[in-house]
Amino acid sequence: MSSKYVNDYFVVSQLAKEHGALVVSVEHRFYGASNPLPTLNNDALKYLSSEQALADFAAARVQIVDNYFGKQEKPQDVKVVAFGGSYSGNLAAWIVQRYGHLFVGSIAASAPVEATVPFTEYMDVVSNSLPASCNQKVKEATEEMEKMMETAEGRSTLSKKFNTCKPVTNNSEDDVATFFSSLTDPICGVVQYNLDNKPGLVNITAMCKTIEGASSAIDGYAAAVKQIEGDSCIISTFEKYMYDLQNTLTFDQGNNAAAMRSWIYQTCTEFGYYQFTDRTHQKQPFSKYLTLDWFKKQCTLGFNIPQETLEASIDATNMVYGARYPVNNPNIFYSYGTIDPWHYLQVNNGDKHVMEGTAHCAILYPEGPADLPSLTSTRKLMRNHLSKLLQ
């Protein structure tokens, strides 16, 4: 975990200065250097869950307060507010539900509180967030690439255009799905974080200018991927993808893909969130080869989790936390952006604020001159909420 998370990277540091508050960032178990066991093998990952993480954060809260203020007879005498975005936005909301005597409230940004195995609606929001002409170019490129996958010459051309780590192959549907997943993720990432105040991000306007400015749809797509990913090669084989996923070394043991393994394990045991293409949704521009089966197979091959257990595991998560309809708690401030694909899984009760035109976790970043009015006004409401919690 970087020290930037408690400095000026997020707006929370600015809010802390205004209230004279201490900022603490606690690393999630099995991410980064916070590993209860020195391995990410399947036996160790049994101890990875959102409920375990919430208990960790509650224990950390008690220890930190005791260290700074002494042991408290009434925990509520020291007011602690949880902040989080995306999955950690879920955790920020859930920790108030579970440990309300320790946390007076929370700011939960872009929290996808409903777990779901199929999440094709993610692709719908991406498609709807792109200008129609840009979306059409991506769709044309994808359809042409699917045809090129059928010939050796076509696959060779794709390998060169997209700078793949290994030659593109159609030896299996899993290889084809892996290649198209590697091309889908950059486009989705630009939409998800569009205009967030993070340094160096490509936005939708810049990406679509690249896509539509090329001599062909495929050349435009390839140029956009390079614009987003730089000179990094593109993973195109399922073997390489699974090699990274099956690596059980921890991050501090040199495994840069450790967080990927931890997160995919949680999708297999708690959340799903599988973003694949549904071609019955006519506007979706991504490949038909990106299927739910490809995601489910990762659970079996990566963690020996039977595919037939997925639905029951996700249902259990929704039962525990309440999904879109948890017990209404006015001390939890939810915010969502309409361009963010994750907003589709938003809470449907409580203190919820939807910001037109903003993206993923936008409210957590420092203010910027290009902030949309919806973001500016919701930030003011968030500040008011925080002031009430701390008064």
C-alpha positions as a Markdown table, in Angstrom:
| # | Residue | x | y | z |
|---|---|---|---|---|
| 1 | Met | 0.0 | 0.0 | 0.0 |
| 2 | Ser | 1.3 | 3.4 | -1.0 |
| 3 | Ser | 1.5 | 6.4 | 1.4 |
| 4 | Lys | -0.2 | 8.4 | -1.3 |
| 5 | Tyr | -3.6 | 7.0 | -0.2 |
| 6 | Val | -3.4 | 9.0 | 3.0 |
| 7 | Asn | -1.9 | 12.1 | 1.5 |
| 8 | Asp | -3.4 | 14.1 | -1.4 |
| 9 | Tyr | -4.4 | 11.3 | -3.8 |
| 10 | Phe | -8.0 | 11.2 | -2.6 |
| 11 | Val | -10.2 | 14.0 | -1.3 |
| 12 | Val | -10.4 | 12.3 | 2.1 |
| 13 | Ser | -7.0 | 13.9 | 3.1 |
| 14 | Gln | -8.4 | 17.4 | 2.3 |
| 15 | Leu | -11.5 | 16.6 | 4.3 |
| 16 | Ala | -9.4 | 15.4 | 7.2 |
| 17 | Lys | -7.5 | 18.7 | 7.3 |
| 18 | Glu | -10.8 | 20.6 | 7.4 |
| 19 | His | -12.0 | 18.6 | 10.4 |
| 20 | Gly | -8.7 | 18.1 | 12.2 |
| 21 | Ala | -9.0 | 14.3 | 11.7 |
| 22 | Leu | -6.6 | 11.4 | 11.5 |
| 23 | Val | -6.5 | 9.5 | 8.2 |
| 24 | Val | -5.8 | 5.8 | 8.3 |
| 25 | Ser | -5.7 | 3.4 | 5.3 |
| 26 | Val | -6.0 | -0.3 | 6.2 |
| 27 | Glu | -4.9 | -2.9 | 3.6 |
| 28 | His | -7.3 | -5.7 | 2.8 |
| 29 | Arg | -6.1 | -9.2 | 3.8 |
| 30 | Phe | -4.5 | -11.1 | 0.9 |
| 31 | Tyr | -3.8 | -7.9 | -1.1 |
| 32 | Gly | -0.4 | -6.2 | -1.1 |
| 33 | Ala | 1.8 | -7.2 | 1.8 |
| 34 | Ser | -1.1 | -8.0 | 4.2 |
| 35 | Asn | -1.1 | -11.8 | 4.0 |
| 36 | Pro | -2.2 | -13.9 | 7.1 |
| 37 | Leu | -0.3 | -16.8 | 5.5 |
| 38 | Pro | 2.8 | -16.7 | 3.3 |
| 39 | Thr | 1.0 | -18.1 | 0.3 |
| 40 | Leu | -2.1 | -17.6 | -1.9 |
| 41 | Asn | -2.8 | -21.3 | -2.3 |
| 42 | Asn | -6.3 | -22.6 | -2.1 |
| 43 | Asp | -6.1 | -23.6 | 1.5 |
| 44 | Ala | -4.9 | -20.1 | 2.5 |
| 45 | Leu | -7.6 | -18.3 | 0.4 |
| 46 | Lys | -10.3 | -20.0 | 2.5 |
| 47 | Tyr | -9.5 | -17.1 | 4.9 |
| 48 | Leu | -10.2 | -14.4 | 2.2 |
| 49 | Ser | -13.7 | -13.0 | 2.4 |
| 50 | Ser | -15.5 | -9.7 | 2.8 |
| 51 | Glu | -16.7 | -10.7 | 6.2 |
| 52 | Gln | -13.1 | -11.5 | 7.3 |
| 53 | Ala | -12.0 | -8.1 | 5.9 |
| 54 | Leu | -14.7 | -6.2 | 7.8 |
| 55 | Ala | -13.6 | -7.9 | 11.0 |
| 56 | Asp | -10.0 | -6.9 | 10.3 |
| 57 | Phe | -11.0 | -3.3 | 9.8 |
| 58 | Ala | -13.1 | -3.3 | 13.0 |
| 59 | Ala | -10.2 | -4.7 | 15.0 |
| 60 | Ala | -7.8 | -2.2 | 13.4 |
| 61 | Arg | -10.2 | 0.6 | 14.3 |
| 62 | Val | -10.3 | -0.5 | 18.0 |
| 63 | Gln | -6.5 | -0.8 | 18.2 |
| 64 | Ile | -5.8 | 2.6 | 16.5 |
| 65 | Val | -8.3 | 4.4 | 18.8 |
| 66 | Asp | -6.9 | 2.7 | 21.9 |
| 67 | Asn | -3.4 | 3.7 | 20.8 |
| 68 | Tyr | -4.3 | 7.4 | 20.2 |
| 69 | Phe | -7.0 | 8.0 | 22.8 |
| 70 | Gly | -6.8 | 5.2 | 25.3 |
| 71 | Lys | -9.3 | 2.5 | 25.8 |
| 72 | Gln | -12.8 | 3.8 | 25.5 |
| 73 | Glu | -15.7 | 2.7 | 27.7 |
| 74 | Lys | -18.1 | 3.9 | 25.0 |
| 75 | Pro | -16.6 | 3.4 | 21.5 |
| 76 | Gln | -19.0 | 6.0 | 20.0 |
| 77 | Asp | -17.1 | 8.7 | 22.0 |
| 78 | Val | -14.4 | 8.6 | 19.3 |
| 79 | Lys | -16.1 | 9.2 | 15.9 |
| 80 | Val | -14.7 | 7.2 | 13.0 |
| 81 | Val | -16.1 | 7.5 | 9.4 |
| 82 | Ala | -15.3 | 4.8 | 6.8 |
| 83 | Phe | -14.5 | 5.8 | 3.2 |
| 84 | Gly | -14.4 | 3.5 | 0.2 |
| 85 | Gly | -15.0 | 3.2 | -3.5 |
| 86 | Ser | -16.1 | 0.3 | -5.7 |
| 87 | Tyr | -15.6 | -2.9 | -3.7 |
| 88 | Ser | -14.3 | -0.9 | -0.9 |
| 89 | Gly | -17.4 | 1.2 | -1.2 |
| 90 | Asn | -19.3 | -1.9 | -0.4 |
| 91 | Leu | -17.1 | -2.5 | 2.6 |
| 92 | Ala | -17.6 | 1.1 | 3.7 |
| 93 | Ala | -21.4 | 0.6 | 3.7 |
| 94 | Trp | -21.3 | -2.9 | 5.1 |
| 95 | Ile | -19.0 | -2.0 | 8.0 |
| 96 | Val | -21.6 | 0.5 | 9.3 |
| 97 | Gln | -24.3 | -2.1 | 9.0 |
| 98 | Arg | -22.2 | -4.7 | 10.8 |
| 99 | Tyr | -20.2 | -2.6 | 13.3 |
| 100 | Gly | -22.3 | 0.5 | 13.8 |
| 101 | His | -21.1 | 0.9 | 17.3 |
| 102 | Leu | -17.6 | 1.5 | 16.0 |
| 103 | Phe | -18.3 | 3.6 | 12.9 |
| 104 | Val | -20.6 | 6.6 | 13.0 |
| 105 | Gly | -21.2 | 6.5 | 9.2 |
| 106 | Ser | -19.5 | 6.1 | 5.9 |
| 107 | Ile | -19.0 | 7.5 | 2.4 |
| 108 | Ala | -19.6 | 4.7 | -0.1 |
| 109 | Ala | -18.7 | 5.7 | -3.7 |
| 110 | Ser | -19.8 | 3.6 | -6.7 |
| 111 | Ala | -20.6 | 0.6 | -4.5 |
| 112 | Pro | -22.0 | -2.3 | -6.5 |
| 113 | Val | -23.9 | -3.7 | -3.6 |
| 114 | Glu | -25.7 | -6.5 | -5.5 |
| 115 | Ala | -23.7 | -9.5 | -6.3 |
| 116 | Thr | -24.6 | -11.2 | -9.6 |
| 117 | Val | -23.0 | -14.0 | -11.7 |
| 118 | Pro | -23.9 | -12.5 | -15.1 |
| 119 | Phe | -23.3 | -8.8 | -15.5 |
| 120 | Thr | -23.9 | -8.2 | -19.2 |
| 121 | Glu | -25.4 | -4.8 | -18.2 |
| 122 | Tyr | -21.9 | -3.6 | -17.7 |
| 123 | Met | -21.4 | -3.8 | -21.4 |
| 124 | Asp | -24.7 | -2.0 | -22.1 |
| 125 | Val | -23.5 | 1.0 | -20.0 |
| 126 | Val | -20.2 | 1.1 | -21.8 |
| 127 | Ser | -21.9 | 1.0 | -25.2 |
| 128 | Asn | -24.4 | 3.7 | -24.2 |
| 129 | Ser | -21.6 | 5.9 | -22.8 |
| 130 | Leu | -19.7 | 5.9 | -26.1 |
| 131 | Pro | -20.7 | 8.3 | -28.9 |
| 132 | Ala | -22.8 | 6.3 | -31.4 |
| 133 | Ser | -20.3 | 6.6 | -34.2 |
| 134 | Cys | -17.4 | 5.5 | -31.9 |
| 135 | Asn | -19.4 | 2.5 | -30.6 |
| 136 | Gln | -20.2 | 1.5 | -34.2 |
| 137 | Lys | -16.5 | 1.6 | -35.1 |
| 138 | Val | -15.6 | -0.6 | -32.2 |
| 139 | Lys | -18.3 | -3.0 | -33.2 |
| 140 | Glu | -17.2 | -3.0 | -36.9 |
| 141 | Ala | -13.6 | -3.7 | -35.8 |
| 142 | Thr | -14.7 | -6.5 | -33.5 |
| 143 | Glu | -16.7 | -8.2 | -36.2 |
| 144 | Glu | -13.9 | -8.0 | -38.7 |
| 145 | Met | -11.4 | -9.4 | -36.1 |
| 146 | Glu | -13.7 | -12.3 | -35.4 |
| 147 | Lys | -13.5 | -13.1 | -39.2 |
| 148 | Met | -9.7 | -12.7 | -39.2 |
| 149 | Met | -9.4 | -15.2 | -36.4 |
| 150 | Glu | -10.5 | -17.9 | -38.8 |
| 151 | Thr | -7.4 | -17.7 | -41.0 |
| 152 | Ala | -3.7 | -18.0 | -40.3 |
| 153 | Glu | -3.0 | -14.8 | -42.2 |
| 154 | Gly | -5.7 | -13.0 | -40.3 |
| 155 | Arg | -4.3 | -14.1 | -36.9 |
| 156 | Ser | -0.8 | -13.1 | -37.9 |
| 157 | Thr | -2.0 | -9.6 | -38.8 |
| 158 | Leu | -3.9 | -9.3 | -35.5 |
| 159 | Ser | -0.7 | -10.4 | -33.6 |
| 160 | Lys | 1.2 | -7.6 | -35.2 |
| 161 | Lys | -1.4 | -4.9 | -35.0 |
| 162 | Phe | -2.1 | -5.4 | -31.3 |
| 163 | Asn | 1.4 | -6.3 | -30.2 |
| 164 | Thr | 0.4 | -9.6 | -28.5 |
| 165 | Cys | 2.8 | -11.2 | -26.1 |
| 166 | Lys | 2.5 | -14.5 | -28.1 |
| 167 | Pro | 1.1 | -15.1 | -31.6 |
| 168 | Val | -2.7 | -15.1 | -31.7 |
| 169 | Thr | -4.2 | -18.6 | -32.0 |
| 170 | Asn | -7.6 | -20.1 | -32.3 |
| 171 | Asn | -6.5 | -23.5 | -30.9 |
| 172 | Ser | -9.3 | -23.2 | -28.4 |
| 173 | Glu | -12.3 | -21.0 | -27.6 |
| 174 | Asp | -10.5 | -20.1 | -24.4 |
| 175 | Asp | -7.6 | -18.6 | -26.4 |
| 176 | Val | -9.9 | -16.6 | -28.6 |
| 177 | Ala | -11.8 | -15.4 | -25.5 |
| 178 | Thr | -8.6 | -14.4 | -23.8 |
| 179 | Phe | -7.5 | -12.3 | -26.8 |
| 180 | Phe | -10.8 | -10.5 | -27.0 |
| 181 | Ser | -10.9 | -9.9 | -23.3 |
| 182 | Ser | -7.5 | -8.2 | -23.5 |
| 183 | Leu | -8.9 | -5.9 | -26.2 |
| 184 | Thr | -12.2 | -5.2 | -24.4 |
| 185 | Asp | -10.7 | -4.3 | -21.0 |
| 186 | Pro | -8.9 | -1.1 | -22.2 |
| 187 | Ile | -12.0 | 0.3 | -23.8 |
| 188 | Cys | -14.2 | -0.5 | -20.8 |
| 189 | Gly | -11.5 | 1.0 | -18.4 |
| 190 | Val | -11.6 | 4.3 | -20.3 |
| 191 | Val | -15.4 | 4.5 | -20.0 |
| 192 | Gln | -15.4 | 3.4 | -16.3 |
| 193 | Tyr | -12.9 | 6.2 | -15.2 |
| 194 | Asn | -13.9 | 8.9 | -17.8 |
| 195 | Leu | -12.9 | 12.3 | -16.5 |
| 196 | Asp | -11.9 | 11.1 | -13.1 |
| 197 | Asn | -9.3 | 13.4 | -11.7 |
| 198 | Lys | -6.5 | 10.8 | -11.9 |
| 199 | Pro | -3.3 | 11.9 | -13.6 |
| 200 | Gly | -2.6 | 10.3 | -17.0 |
| 201 | Leu | -6.0 | 8.8 | -17.8 |
| 202 | Val | -7.3 | 8.7 | -21.4 |
| 203 | Asn | -10.9 | 9.9 | -21.6 |
| 204 | Ile | -13.7 | 8.9 | -23.9 |
| 205 | Thr | -13.3 | 11.9 | -26.2 |
| 206 | Ala | -9.5 | 11.3 | -26.8 |
| 207 | Met | -10.0 | 7.6 | -27.2 |
| 208 | Cys | -12.8 | 8.0 | -29.7 |
| 209 | Lys | -10.9 | 10.6 | -31.7 |
| 210 | Thr | -8.2 | 7.9 | -32.1 |
| 211 | Ile | -10.6 | 5.2 | -33.0 |
| 212 | Glu | -12.5 | 7.3 | -35.6 |
| 213 | Gly | -9.5 | 9.0 | -37.0 |
| 214 | Ala | -7.8 | 5.9 | -38.5 |
| 215 | Ser | -8.1 | 4.6 | -42.0 |
| 216 | Ser | -9.9 | 1.5 | -40.9 |
| 217 | Ala | -11.9 | 0.4 | -37.9 |
| 218 | Ile | -9.3 | -2.2 | -36.9 |
| 219 | Asp | -6.5 | 0.3 | -37.2 |
| 220 | Gly | -8.4 | 2.7 | -35.0 |
| 221 | Tyr | -9.1 | 0.1 | -32.4 |
| 222 | Ala | -5.4 | -1.0 | -32.4 |
| 223 | Ala | -4.2 | 2.7 | -32.1 |
| 224 | Ala | -6.6 | 3.2 | -29.1 |
| 225 | Val | -5.3 | 0.1 | -27.3 |
| 226 | Lys | -1.8 | 1.4 | -27.8 |
| 227 | Gln | -2.9 | 4.9 | -26.6 |
| 228 | Ile | -4.3 | 3.3 | -23.4 |
| 229 | Glu | -1.8 | 0.5 | -22.7 |
| 230 | Gly | 1.4 | 2.0 | -24.1 |
| 231 | Asp | 4.0 | -0.5 | -25.2 |
| 232 | Ser | 2.9 | -3.3 | -23.0 |
| 233 | Cys | 2.2 | -6.5 | -25.0 |
| 234 | Ile | -1.3 | -7.9 | -25.0 |
| 235 | Ile | -2.0 | -11.3 | -23.5 |
| 236 | Ser | -3.5 | -13.5 | -26.2 |
| 237 | Thr | -3.4 | -17.1 | -24.8 |
| 238 | Phe | -5.4 | -18.8 | -22.1 |
| 239 | Glu | -2.2 | -20.6 | -21.0 |
| 240 | Lys | -0.5 | -17.3 | -20.1 |
| 241 | Tyr | -3.6 | -15.9 | -18.5 |
| 242 | Met | -4.0 | -19.0 | -16.3 |
| 243 | Tyr | -0.3 | -19.1 | -15.5 |
| 244 | Asp | -0.6 | -15.7 | -13.9 |
| 245 | Leu | -3.9 | -16.7 | -12.1 |
| 246 | Gln | -2.5 | -19.9 | -10.7 |
| 247 | Asn | 0.6 | -18.3 | -9.3 |
| 248 | Thr | 0.3 | -18.7 | -5.5 |
| 249 | Leu | 3.2 | -16.5 | -4.5 |
| 250 | Thr | 2.2 | -13.3 | -2.7 |
| 251 | Phe | 2.9 | -9.7 | -3.8 |
| 252 | Asp | 5.8 | -9.3 | -1.4 |
| 253 | Gln | 7.3 | -12.5 | -2.8 |
| 254 | Gly | 7.5 | -10.9 | -6.2 |
| 255 | Asn | 4.1 | -11.8 | -7.8 |
| 256 | Asn | 2.8 | -8.7 | -9.5 |
| 257 | Ala | -0.4 | -10.6 | -10.4 |
| 258 | Ala | -1.2 | -11.5 | -6.8 |
| 259 | Ala | -4.1 | -9.0 | -6.5 |
| 260 | Met | -5.6 | -10.5 | -9.6 |
| 261 | Arg | -5.7 | -14.0 | -8.1 |
| 262 | Ser | -7.2 | -12.7 | -4.8 |
| 263 | Trp | -9.9 | -10.7 | -6.6 |
| 264 | Ile | -10.9 | -13.5 | -9.0 |
| 265 | Tyr | -11.1 | -15.8 | -6.0 |
| 266 | Gln | -13.6 | -13.4 | -4.4 |
| 267 | Thr | -15.6 | -13.2 | -7.6 |
| 268 | Cys | -15.8 | -17.0 | -7.6 |
| 269 | Thr | -16.9 | -17.2 | -3.9 |
| 270 | Glu | -18.8 | -14.0 | -3.2 |
| 271 | Phe | -19.6 | -11.6 | -6.0 |
| 272 | Gly | -19.6 | -12.9 | -9.6 |
| 273 | Tyr | -19.6 | -9.6 | -11.5 |
| 274 | Tyr | -18.8 | -11.4 | -14.8 |
| 275 | Gln | -18.8 | -8.9 | -17.6 |
| 276 | Phe | -19.4 | -10.8 | -20.9 |
| 277 | Thr | -21.1 | -10.0 | -24.2 |
| 278 | Asp | -24.7 | -10.6 | -24.8 |
| 279 | Arg | -25.2 | -10.3 | -28.6 |
| 280 | Thr | -29.0 | -10.1 | -28.1 |
| 281 | His | -28.2 | -6.6 | -26.9 |
| 282 | Gln | -27.7 | -5.2 | -30.4 |
| 283 | Lys | -25.5 | -2.2 | -29.4 |
| 284 | Gln | -22.9 | -4.1 | -27.5 |
| 285 | Pro | -19.7 | -3.7 | -29.5 |
| 286 | Phe | -17.6 | -6.5 | -28.1 |
| 287 | Ser | -16.9 | -10.1 | -29.1 |
| 288 | Lys | -19.3 | -13.0 | -28.9 |
| 289 | Tyr | -16.4 | -15.1 | -27.8 |
| 290 | Leu | -16.3 | -13.4 | -24.4 |
| 291 | Thr | -18.7 | -15.7 | -22.6 |
| 292 | Leu | -19.8 | -16.6 | -19.1 |
| 293 | Asp | -18.2 | -20.1 | -19.5 |
| 294 | Trp | -14.8 | -18.5 | -19.9 |
| 295 | Phe | -15.2 | -16.8 | -16.6 |
| 296 | Lys | -16.6 | -19.8 | -14.8 |
| 297 | Lys | -13.7 | -21.9 | -16.0 |
| 298 | Gln | -11.3 | -19.7 | -14.2 |
| 299 | Cys | -13.0 | -20.7 | -10.9 |
| 300 | Thr | -12.5 | -24.4 | -11.6 |
| 301 | Leu | -9.0 | -24.2 | -13.0 |
| 302 | Gly | -7.7 | -21.5 | -10.6 |
| 303 | Phe | -9.3 | -22.6 | -7.3 |
| 304 | Asn | -10.9 | -26.0 | -7.8 |
| 305 | Ile | -14.3 | -24.4 | -7.2 |
| 306 | Pro | -17.2 | -26.3 | -9.0 |
| 307 | Gln | -19.0 | -24.1 | -11.4 |
| 308 | Glu | -22.4 | -25.3 | -10.1 |
| 309 | Thr | -21.7 | -23.6 | -6.7 |
| 310 | Leu | -21.4 | -20.1 | -8.1 |
| 311 | Glu | -25.0 | -19.1 | -8.0 |
| 312 | Ala | -25.5 | -20.3 | -4.4 |
| 313 | Ser | -22.4 | -18.4 | -3.2 |
| 314 | Ile | -23.5 | -15.2 | -4.8 |
| 315 | Asp | -27.0 | -15.6 | -3.4 |
| 316 | Ala | -25.5 | -16.1 | 0.1 |
| 317 | Thr | -23.7 | -12.7 | -0.3 |
| 318 | Asn | -26.9 | -10.9 | -1.2 |
| 319 | Met | -28.7 | -12.6 | 1.8 |
| 320 | Val | -26.0 | -11.5 | 4.2 |
| 321 | Tyr | -25.7 | -7.9 | 3.1 |
| 322 | Gly | -29.1 | -7.2 | 1.7 |
| 323 | Ala | -28.0 | -6.4 | -1.9 |
| 324 | Arg | -29.9 | -3.4 | -3.3 |
| 325 | Tyr | -32.2 | -3.3 | -0.3 |
| 326 | Pro | -30.2 | -3.3 | 3.0 |
| 327 | Val | -31.7 | -1.9 | 6.1 |
| 328 | Asn | -32.0 | 1.8 | 5.5 |
| 329 | Asn | -29.2 | 3.6 | 7.4 |
| 330 | Pro | -29.1 | 7.4 | 6.9 |
| 331 | Asn | -25.5 | 7.5 | 8.1 |
| 332 | Ile | -24.3 | 5.9 | 4.9 |
| 333 | Phe | -23.8 | 8.3 | 1.9 |
| 334 | Tyr | -24.0 | 6.5 | -1.4 |
| 335 | Ser | -22.9 | 8.1 | -4.7 |
| 336 | Tyr | -23.0 | 6.8 | -8.3 |
| 337 | Gly | -22.1 | 8.2 | -11.7 |
| 338 | Thr | -24.3 | 7.4 | -14.8 |
| 339 | Ile | -21.3 | 6.7 | -17.0 |
| 340 | Asp | -19.8 | 4.3 | -14.6 |
| 341 | Pro | -21.0 | 0.7 | -15.6 |
| 342 | Trp | -21.0 | -0.3 | -12.0 |
| 343 | His | -23.8 | 2.0 | -11.2 |
| 344 | Tyr | -26.2 | -0.6 | -12.5 |
| 345 | Leu | -25.7 | -2.5 | -9.3 |
| 346 | Gln | -26.5 | 0.5 | -7.0 |
| 347 | Val | -28.4 | 0.5 | -3.8 |
| 348 | Asn | -32.1 | 1.3 | -4.1 |
| 349 | Asn | -32.7 | 2.8 | -0.7 |
| 350 | Gly | -30.9 | 5.0 | 1.7 |
| 351 | Asp | -29.1 | 8.3 | 1.2 |
| 352 | Lys | -28.2 | 7.8 | -2.5 |
| 353 | His | -27.0 | 10.4 | -4.9 |
| 354 | Val | -26.7 | 9.8 | -8.7 |
| 355 | Met | -24.5 | 12.2 | -10.6 |
| 356 | Glu | -25.3 | 12.7 | -14.3 |
| 357 | Gly | -22.3 | 12.2 | -16.6 |
| 358 | Thr | -19.7 | 11.2 | -14.0 |
| 359 | Ala | -17.7 | 8.0 | -13.7 |
| 360 | His | -16.4 | 5.4 | -11.2 |
| 361 | Cys | -15.6 | 6.8 | -7.7 |
| 362 | Ala | -15.4 | 10.3 | -9.1 |
| 363 | Ile | -16.4 | 11.8 | -5.7 |
| 364 | Leu | -13.3 | 10.4 | -4.0 |
| 365 | Tyr | -10.8 | 12.4 | -6.1 |
| 366 | Pro | -9.8 | 15.9 | -5.4 |
| 367 | Glu | -11.7 | 18.7 | -7.1 |
| 368 | Gly | -10.8 | 19.8 | -10.6 |
| 369 | Pro | -11.6 | 22.7 | -13.0 |
| 370 | Ala | -13.5 | 20.3 | -15.4 |
| 371 | Asp | -15.8 | 18.8 | -12.7 |
| 372 | Leu | -19.4 | 18.5 | -13.9 |
| 373 | Pro | -22.1 | 20.4 | -12.0 |
| 374 | Ser | -23.6 | 17.2 | -10.7 |
| 375 | Leu | -20.2 | 16.2 | -9.2 |
| 376 | Thr | -19.7 | 19.6 | -7.6 |
| 377 | Ser | -23.1 | 19.7 | -6.0 |
| 378 | Thr | -22.9 | 16.1 | -4.7 |
| 379 | Arg | -19.5 | 16.9 | -3.2 |
| 380 | Lys | -21.2 | 19.7 | -1.2 |
| 381 | Leu | -23.8 | 17.2 | 0.0 |
| 382 | Met | -21.1 | 14.8 | 1.0 |
| 383 | Arg | -19.3 | 17.5 | 3.0 |
| 384 | Asn | -22.6 | 18.3 | 4.8 |
| 385 | His | -23.1 | 14.6 | 5.5 |
| 386 | Leu | -19.6 | 14.3 | 7.0 |
| 387 | Ser | -20.0 | 17.4 | 9.1 |
| 388 | Lys | -23.2 | 16.0 | 10.6 |
| 389 | Leu | -21.6 | 12.7 | 11.4 |
| 390 | Leu | -18.7 | 14.5 | 13.2 |
| 391 | Gln | -20.6 | 17.2 | 15.0 |
